[in-house]
Amino acid sequence: MTWRTTVLTLFPEMFPGPLGVSLAGKALASGLWELEARDIRASATDKHRSVDDTPAGGGPGMVLRADVLAAAIDAADAGPDRPRLLMSPRGRPLTQSLVAELAEGPGPLIVCGRFEGVDQRVIEARNLQEVSIGDYVLSGGEIAAMALIDACVRLLPGVMGKQASGEDESFSEGLLEYPQYTRPPEFEGRPIPEILISGDHAKVAGWRRAEAEALTRTRRPDLWAARGGQKGTKSKTEG
């Protein structure tokens, strides 16, 4: 079964956008995954194709209507097994483990919010799982949806040239990725660490692990704490 994602948006012309180039674009053209962008306005019932209204209780901005969005979801959904996601800054953080979970399934239906948000009743009635790509607010959910889709697509079988490319990188083991180097051997007085050109694969693996742990501990103490830390672990920077 081909992995398929359906995006509900007020701006379907934004897709595939960046998803149409590089790895994701090649895989899309090759049929390794499918993308459908559907216009929420197609489910509007009045002559003005209205999709929003003022917030109940007052306040600025507009809110996507429950009836219109529910109709759009019902028209697009192809089965109960597909996750239904709403890109939202108040949602569950998008992590590599969640990406892997979504990539292993049939592919999600993704709702891209706009304005001040989405009527809470449709979130509950259509079991939308809110997902966030970070602690900031975008103009809409489209860019967030693209980030989620790209992260999933690169894990699909046949998309990346080498399976190891997806197994040995940031967050694959709850760690940030170790530093990478390539030619030339020296750049502006900075040489490649000697151990990486020693030919000793065991020492290279040990160096990379120590660097990944040191970076994670320094830059992402939250990730390091989630791993329970690793007492006694040393990196080359600690002697």
Buried (B, 14 or more C-beta within 10 A) or exposed (E): EEBBBBBBBBBBEBBBBBBEEEBBBEBBEEEBBEBBBBBBBBBBEEEEEEBBBEBEEEEEEBBBBBBBBBBBBEEBBEEEEBBBBBBBBEBEEBBBEBBBEBBEEBBBBBBBBBBBBBBEEBBEEBEBBBBBBEEEEBEBBBBBBBBBBBBBBBBBEEBBEEEEEBEBBBBBBBBBBBEEEEEEEEEEEEEBBEBBEEEEEEEBEEBBBBBBBBBBBEEBEEBBEEEEEEEEEEBEEEE
